[in-house]
Amino acid sequence: MSVLEQAQAAEKASFRLASASTEAKNRALAGIAETIDKNRGRILAENLKDQEQARKTGLKDSLIKRLVLSEAKIDQIVESVRDVERLEDPVGKTLIARELDDGLVLRKKSVPIGVIGVIFESRPDALVQISTLCVNSGNAVILKGGSEALHSNRVLFDLIREGAEASDPVFRGALHLVETREQIGELLELDRWIDLVIPRGSNELVRRIQESTRIPVLGHAEGICHLYVDRHADLGMAVDVAFDAKCQYPAVCNAIETLLVHRDLAERYLPRLAERLKGVELRGDERTRAVIPAKAASEADWRTEYLDLILSIRVVDSLEEAVDHINTHSSHHTDAIVTGDEQTARRFLSEVDSSSVMWNCSTRFADGFRYGLGAEVGISTGKIHARGPVGLEGLTSTKFILEGSGQIVAQYAGGGRSFTHRDLPPQDPPGEGVQGRDR
């Protein structure tokens, strides 16, 4: 089947999925979990082929680590599917209910987006997360994984499709997999059939996708995250938070790349931090280097996502200077403040223009699972539609439903009748339920 034919089949399936019951979606998710659980040996055998090929081609150890599956990892994958099954169905919720006039009622309801194309790298477990989130949100999906996980992606996809389609015919044609680089180009041309593209991977991948399609793209190209240590910060807390935000897992988008320190704390805080950050390469401005040993930071350092044990540090004179630095150099992903002063914290939280802002905690919390979203298809730093970690609700759109009793606009245009515009409780009509189904 060509990419065009897959997209056309996905579109047809998406129309059916829009009214799929919660019960049907939960059966599909249960079927997926069971099918994966019963085929562990097959999954591990295919994953071993990918590992062997990755070592032959000289793939970085860090990428091989993300590629490897094990019995414990499969346990996690199966449980993640069951976690998604336990999440509330995001589709069919009444968000607004409004009486326009007697017998004329408007409702705004959540609906699936339709057909989603997801292009991701390295991790085969990402395929499972994305597929199951799309199943639960009633979206058809076309998946393209990294070539380094070809065999793992193929077997997992086959098992997911088998589990879903065996549970209910509504899922036939809803899940598709493409495997070659050439097919990515074909997929990105299909704006007539694909409603949204979500890239998950390197900056280069995301930028290439954003620049190569007319399809709306949800994602982020960089994670240039900051931590500001305010003059009212508890020093011990500030050291712990900075260490976690930089070192707990440096090769991810929500790890900090720049630390800003108020001048009143610099001489007391920076030496303690440097002692804790042994093994981290520090790059500082002139005032930082006057307090601790560090390489000179260049202007480019403030705009660099290291994804490594490297941290740039700048001493600032005020909250205003810290906020200005962040809004100027941040990728608007995740930025945090450590302070004991609530007024300062509230200003930071309202004035920093990022998809996640935090007070007295690590930027590493910016994650779909940690936010209680169950899982995520990615993180968006854009301001249209979904922003921040994107889980089930981010995979829905809305539509208006107007129910009348013969009203026509001429009755109102002539002044004979007037609108009441009376807000009603945002609930479904009696007997309808979410998407007309039992929950």
For each residue, the residues with C-beta under 8 A, 3 or more apart:
1: 5 6 9 176
2: 5 6 186
3: 6 7 142 178 183 186 187 190
4: 7 8 186 190 193
5: 1 2 8 9
6: 1 2 3 9 10 142 176 178
7: 3 4 10 11 115 142 176 187 190 193 194
8: 4 5 11 12 193
9: 1 5 6 12 13 173 176
10: 6 7 13 14 115 140 141 142 173 174 176 193 194
11: 7 8 14 15 114 115 140 193
12: 8 9 15 16 173
13: 9 10 16 17 140 170 171 172 173 174
14: 10 11 17 18 112 114 115 138 139 140 174
15: 11 12 18
16: 12 13 19 20 170 174
17: 13 14 20 112 138 139 140 170 171 174
18: 14 15 91 111 112 114 138
19: 16 435 436
20: 16 17 24 25 138 168 170 435
21: 24 25 435 437 438
22: 25 26 89 434 435 437 438 439
23: 26 27 437 438
24: 20 21 27 28 167 168 170
25: 20 21 22 28 29 89 135 136 138
26: 22 23 29 30 85
27: 23 24 30 31 167 168
28: 24 25 31 32 135 163 164 167 168 171
29: 25 26 32 33 81 82 84 85 132 135 136
30: 26 27 33 34 82 85 167
31: 27 28 34 35 163 164 166 167
32: 28 29 35 36 81 128 131 132 135 159 160 163 164
33: 29 30 36 37 78 81 82 85 163
34: 30 31 37 38 163
35: 31 32 38 39 159 160 162 163 166
36: 32 33 39 40 43 74 77 78 81 128 156 159 160 163
37: 33 34 40 74 78
38: 34 35
39: 35 36 42 43 155 159
40: 36 37 43 44 71 74
41: 44 45
42: 39 45 46 155 159
43: 36 39 40 46 47 69 74 152 155 156 159
44: 40 41 47 48 69 70 71 74
45: 41 42 48 49
46: 42 43 49 50 151 152 154 155
47: 43 44 50 51 67 68 69 124 151 152
48: 44 45 51 52
49: 45 46 52 53 151
50: 46 47 53 54 67 124 148 149 150 151 152
51: 47 48 54 55 64 67 68
52: 48 49 55 56
53: 49 50 56 57 148
54: 50 51 57 59 63 64 67 148
55: 51 52 58 59 64
56: 52 53
57: 53 54 148
58: 55
59: 54 55 63 64 67 148
60: 63 64
61: 64 65
62: 65 66 251
63: 54 59 60 66 67 122 148
64: 51 54 55 59 60 61 67 68
65: 61 62 68
66: 62 63 122 123
67: 47 50 51 54 59 63 64 122 123 124 148 149 152
68: 47 51 64 65 73
69: 43 44 47 73 74 77 124 125 152
70: 44 73 74
71: 40 44 74 75
72: 75 76
73: 68 69 70 76 77 125
74: 36 37 40 43 44 69 70 71 77 78
75: 71 72 78 79
76: 72 73 79 80 125
77: 36 69 73 74 80 81 125 128
78: 33 36 37 74 75 81 82
79: 75 76 82 83
80: 76 77 83 84 125 128 129 132 375
81: 29 32 33 36 77 78 84 85 128 132
82: 29 30 33 78 79 85 86
83: 79 80 86 87 374 375
84: 29 80 81 87 129 132 133 135 136 374 375 392
85: 26 29 30 33 81 82 132 136
86: 82 83 374
87: 83 84 90 136 374 392
88: 392
89: 22 25 92 136 434 435 439
90: 87 93 110 136 137 392 393 395 396
91: 18 110 111 112 137 138 396 434 435
92: 89 109 110 111 428 433 434 435 436 437
93: 90 109 110 434
94: 97 107 108 109 426 427 428
95: 108 109 110 398 426
96: 106 107 108 423 426
97: 94 105 106 107 108 423 424 425 426 427
98: 105 106 107 421 422 423 424
99: 102 104 105 106 420 421 422 423 424
100: 104 105 106 402 419 420 421
101: 104 407 412 417 418 419 420
102: 99 420
103: 404 405 407
104: 99 100 101 402 403 404 405 407
105: 97 98 99 100 402 403 404 424
106: 96 97 98 99 100 400 401 402
107: 94 96 97 98 400 401 402 403
108: 94 95 96 97 398 399 400 401
109: 92 93 94 95 398 399 400 401
110: 90 91 92 93 95 393 396 397 398
111: 18 91 92 138 396 397 398 399
112: 14 17 18 91 137 138 139 395 396 397
113: 116 137 139 195 196 395 396 397
114: 11 14 18 139 140 195 196 397
115: 7 10 11 14 139 140 141 142 193 194 195 196
116: 113 134 139 140 141 142 194 195 196 197 198 395
117: 141 142 143 144 187 188 194 196 197 198 215
118: 130 141 142 143 144 197 198 199 200 377
119: 144 184 187 197 198 199 200 201 205 209
120: 123 126 127 130 143 144 145 146 199 200 201
121: 145 146 148 200 201 202 205
122: 63 66 67 126 146 148 149 201
123: 66 67 120 126 149
124: 47 50 67 69 127 128 145 149 152 153 156
125: 69 73 76 77 80 128 129
126: 120 122 123 129 130 145 200
127: 120 124 130 131 143 145 153 156 157 160
128: 32 36 77 80 81 124 125 131 132 156 160
129: 80 84 125 126 132 133 375 376 377
130: 118 120 126 127 133 134 141 143 198 200 377
131: 32 127 128 134 135 141 143 157 160 175
132: 29 32 80 81 84 85 128 129 135 136 160 375
133: 84 129 130 136 137 374 375 376 377 391 392 395
134: 116 130 131 137 139 140 141 174 175 377 395
135: 25 28 29 32 84 131 132 138 164 171 174 175
136: 25 29 84 85 87 89 90 132 133 392
137: 90 91 112 113 133 134 392 395 396
138: 14 17 18 20 25 91 111 112 135
139: 14 17 112 113 114 115 116 134 395
140: 10 11 13 14 17 114 115 116 134 173 174 175 176
141: 10 115 116 117 118 130 131 134 174 175 176
142: 3 6 7 10 115 116 117 118 176 177 178 187 194
143: 117 118 120 127 130 131 153 157 175 176 177 178
144: 117 118 119 120 177 178 179 183 184 187
145: 120 121 124 126 127 149 150 153 177 179
146: 120 121 122 149 153 201
147: 150 179 181
148: 50 53 54 57 59 63 67 121 122
149: 50 67 122 123 124 145 146 152 153
150: 50 145 147 153 154 179
151: 46 47 49 50 154 155
152: 43 46 47 50 67 69 124 149 155 156
153: 124 127 143 145 146 149 150 156 157 177 179
154: 46 150 151 157 158 177 179
155: 39 42 43 46 151 152 158 159
156: 36 43 124 127 128 152 153 159 160
157: 127 131 143 153 154 160 161 175 177
158: 154 155 161 162
159: 32 35 36 39 42 43 155 156 162 163
160: 32 35 36 127 128 131 132 156 157 163 164 175
161: 157 158 164 165 171 175
162: 35 158 159 165 166
163: 28 31 32 33 34 35 36 159 160 166 167
164: 28 31 32 135 160 161 167 168 171 174 175
165: 161 162 168 169 171 172 175
166: 31 35 162 163
167: 24 27 28 30 31 163 164 171
168: 20 24 27 28 164 165 171
169: 165 172
170: 13 16 17 20 24 174
171: 13 17 28 135 161 164 165 167 168 174 175
172: 13 165 169
173: 9 10 12 13 140 176
174: 10 13 14 16 17 134 135 140 141 164 170 171
175: 131 134 135 140 141 143 157 160 161 164 165 171
176: 1 6 7 9 10 140 141 142 143 173
177: 142 143 144 145 153 154 157
178: 3 6 142 143 144 183 184 186 187
179: 144 145 147 150 153 154 183
180: 183 184
181: 147 184 185
182: 185 186
183: 3 144 178 179 180 186 187
184: 119 144 178 180 181 187 188
185: 181 182 188 189 212
186: 2 3 4 178 182 183 189 190
187: 3 7 117 119 142 144 178 183 184 190 194 197
188: 117 184 185 197 209 212 213 215
189: 185 186 213
190: 3 4 7 186 187 193 194 215
191: 194 213 214 215
192:
193: 4 7 8 10 11 115 190
194: 7 10 115 116 117 142 187 190 191 197 215
195: 113 114 115 116 215 216
196: 113 114 115 116 117 215 216 217 218
197: 116 117 118 119 187 188 194 209 213 215 216 217 218
198: 116 117 118 119 130 217 218 219 377 378 390
199: 118 119 120 205 206 209 210 217 219 378
200: 118 119 120 121 126 130 219 377 378
201: 119 120 121 122 146 205 206
202: 121 205 206
203: 206 207 221 222 305
204: 207 208
205: 119 121 199 201 202 208 209
206: 199 201 202 203 209 210 217 219 220 221
207: 203 204 210 211 221
208: 204 205 211 212
209: 119 188 197 199 205 206 212 213 217 219
210: 199 206 207 213 217 219 221
211: 207 208
212: 185 188 208 209
213: 188 189 191 197 209 210 217
214: 191
215: 117 188 190 191 194 195 196 197
216: 195 196 197 385
217: 196 197 198 199 206 209 210 213
218: 196 197 198 378 380 382 385 386 390 394
219: 198 199 200 206 209 210 378 379 380
220: 206 223 253 331 333 355 378 379 380 381 382
221: 203 206 207 210 331 381
222: 203 253 305 331 333
223: 220 252 253 254 255 257 305 331 333 334 379
224: 257 258 303 304 305 329 330 331 333
225: 245 253 254 255 256 257 258 330 331 333 334 335 336 363 366
226: 256 257 258 259 260 325 326 329 330 335 336
227: 241 242 245 256 258 259 260 335 336 337 338 363
228: 260 261 262 316 319 322 326 335 336 337 338 348
229: 233 238 242 259 260 261 262 265 269 337 338 339
230: 233 262 265 319 322 337 338 339 341 344 345 348
231: 262 263 264 265 339
232: 339 340 341 344
233: 229 230 237 238 262 265 269 338 339 340
234: 237 238 338 340
235: 238 239 265 268 269 272
236: 239 240
237: 233 234 240 241 338 360
238: 229 233 234 235 241 242 265 269 273 338
239: 235 236 242 243 269 272 273 276
240: 236 237 243 244
241: 227 237 238 244 245 336 338 360 361 362
242: 227 229 238 239 245 246 256 259 273 276 277 338
243: 239 240 246 247 248 273 276 277
244: 240 241 247 248 362 364
245: 225 227 241 242 248 255 256 336 362 363 364
246: 242 243 250 255 256 259 277 280 309 311
247: 243 244 250 277 280 309
248: 243 244 245 255 362 364
249: 252 255 364
250: 246 247 255 306 307 308 309
251: 62 255 307 308
252: 223 249 255 307 364
253: 220 222 223 225 305 333 379
254: 223 225 333 334 356 363 364 365 366 367 379
255: 223 225 245 246 248 249 250 251 252 307 363 364
256: 225 226 227 242 245 246 259 311 336 363
257: 223 224 225 226 304 305 306 310 311 312
258: 224 225 226 227 301 302 311 312 313 314 325 329
259: 226 227 229 242 246 256 273 311 312 313 314
260: 226 227 228 229 313 314 315 316 322 325 326
261: 228 229 265 266 269 270 288 313 314 315 316
262: 228 229 230 231 233 265 266 315 316 317 318 319 322
263: 231 266 287 315 316 317
264: 231
265: 229 230 231 233 235 238 261 262 268 269
266: 261 262 263 269 270 287 288 291 315
267: 270 271 291
268: 235 265 271 272
269: 229 233 235 238 239 261 265 266 272 273
270: 261 266 267 273 274 288 291 292 313
271: 267 268 274 275 291 292
272: 235 239 268 269 275 276
273: 238 239 242 243 259 269 270 276 277 292
274: 270 271 277 278 282 292 293 294
275: 271 272 278
276: 239 242 243 272 273
277: 242 243 246 247 273 274 280 282 311
278: 274 275
279: 309
280: 246 247 277 309 310 311
281: 295 309 310 311
282: 274 277 288 292 293 294 295 311 312 313
283: 294 295 296 297 298 301 310 311 312 313
284: 287 288 289 292 294 295 296 297 312 313 314
285: 288 289 297 313 314 315
286: 289 290 296
287: 263 266 284 290 291 314 315
288: 261 266 270 282 284 285 291 292 294 297 313 314 315
289: 284 285 286 292 293 294 296
290: 286 287
291: 266 267 270 271 287 288 315
292: 270 271 273 274 282 284 288 289
293: 274 282 289
294: 274 282 283 284 288 289 297 313
295: 281 282 283 284
296: 283 284 286 289
297: 283 284 285 288 294 301 302 312 313 314
298: 283 301
299: 302 303
300: 303 304
301: 258 283 297 298 304 312
302: 258 297 299 312 314 325 329
303: 224 299 300 329
304: 224 257 300 301 312
305: 203 222 223 224 253 257 331
306: 250 257 309 310 311
307: 250 251 252 255
308: 250 251
309: 246 247 250 279 280 281 306
310: 257 280 281 283 306
311: 246 256 257 258 259 277 280 281 282 283 306
312: 257 258 259 282 283 284 297 301 302 304
313: 258 259 260 261 270 282 283 284 285 288 294 297
314: 258 259 260 261 284 285 287 288 297 302 325
315: 260 261 262 263 266 285 287 288 291
316: 228 260 261 262 263 321 322 325
317: 262 263 321
318: 262 321 322
319: 228 230 262 322 323 344 347 348
320: 323 324
321: 316 317 318 324 325
322: 228 230 260 262 316 318 319 325 326 337 348
323: 319 320 326 327 347 348 351 352
324: 320 321 327 328
325: 226 258 260 302 314 316 321 322 328 329
326: 226 228 260 322 323 329 330 335 352 354
327: 323 324 330 351 352 353
328: 324 325
329: 224 226 258 302 303 325 326
330: 224 225 226 326 327 333 335 352 353 354
331: 220 221 222 223 224 225 305 381
332: 353 354 355 381
333: 220 222 223 224 225 253 254 330 354 355 356 366 379 381
334: 223 225 254 354 355 356 357 358 363 366
335: 225 226 227 228 326 330 352 354 356 357 358 363
336: 225 226 227 228 241 245 256 357 358 359 361 362 363
337: 227 228 229 230 322 344 345 348 349 357 358 359 360
338: 227 228 229 230 233 234 237 238 241 242 359 360
339: 229 230 231 232 233 344 345 348 359 360
340: 232 233 234
341: 230 232 344 345
342: 345 346
343: 346 347
344: 230 232 319 337 339 341 347 348
345: 230 337 339 341 342 348 349 359 360
346: 342 343 349 350
347: 319 323 343 344 350 351
348: 228 230 319 322 323 337 339 344 345 351 352 357 359
349: 337 345 346 352 357 359
350: 346 347
351: 323 327 347 348
352: 323 326 327 330 335 348 349 357
353: 327 330 332
354: 326 330 332 333 334 335 357 381
355: 220 332 333 334 366 379 380 381 387 388
356: 254 333 334 335 363 365 366 388 389
357: 334 335 336 337 348 349 352 354
358: 334 335 336 337 361 362 363 365 366
359: 336 337 338 339 345 348 349
360: 237 241 337 338 339 345
361: 241 336 358 365
362: 241 244 245 248 336 358 365
363: 225 227 245 254 255 256 334 335 336 356 358 366
364: 244 245 248 249 252 254 255 367
365: 254 356 358 361 362 370 371
366: 225 254 333 334 355 356 358 363 370 371 379 388 389
367: 254 364 370 371 376 389
368: 371 373 374 375 376 377 379 389 390 391
369: 372 373 374 375 376
370: 365 366 367
371: 365 366 367 368 388 389 391
372: 369
373: 368 369 376 389 390 391 392 393
374: 83 84 86 87 133 368 369 391 392
375: 80 83 84 129 132 133 368 369 391
376: 129 133 367 368 369 373 379 389 390 391
377: 118 129 130 133 134 198 200 368 390 391 394 395
378: 198 199 200 218 219 220 389 390
379: 219 220 223 253 254 333 355 366 368 376 388 389 390
380: 218 219 220 355 385 386 387 388 390 394
381: 220 221 331 332 333 354 355 387
382: 218 220 385 387
383: 387
384:
385: 216 218 380 382 394 397
386: 218 380 390 393 394 395
387: 355 380 381 382 383
388: 355 356 366 371 379 380
389: 356 366 367 368 371 373 376 378 379
390: 198 218 368 373 376 377 378 379 380 386 394 395
391: 133 368 371 373 374 375 376 377 394 395
392: 84 87 88 90 133 136 137 373 374 395 396
393: 90 110 373 386 396
394: 218 377 380 385 386 390 391
395: 90 112 113 116 133 134 137 139 377 386 390 391 392
396: 90 91 110 111 112 113 137 392 393
397: 110 111 112 113 114 385
398: 95 108 109 110 111
399: 108 109 111
400: 106 107 108 109
401: 106 107 108 109
402: 100 104 105 106 107
403: 104 105 107
404: 103 104 105 407
405: 103 104
406:
407: 101 103 104 404 411
408: 411
409: 412 413
410: 413 414
411: 407 408 414 416 417
412: 101 409 415 416 417 418 419
413: 409 410
414: 410 411
415: 412 418
416: 411 412
417: 101 411 412
418: 101 412 415
419: 100 101 412
420: 99 100 101 102
421: 98 99 100
422: 98 99
423: 96 97 98 99
424: 97 98 99 105 427
425: 97
426: 94 95 96 97
427: 94 97 424
428: 92 94 432 433 434
429: 432
430:
431:
432: 428 429 436
433: 92 428 436 437 438 439
434: 22 89 91 92 93 428 437 439
435: 19 20 21 22 89 91 92
436: 19 92 432 433
437: 21 22 23 92 433 434
438: 21 22 23 433
439: 22 89 433 434
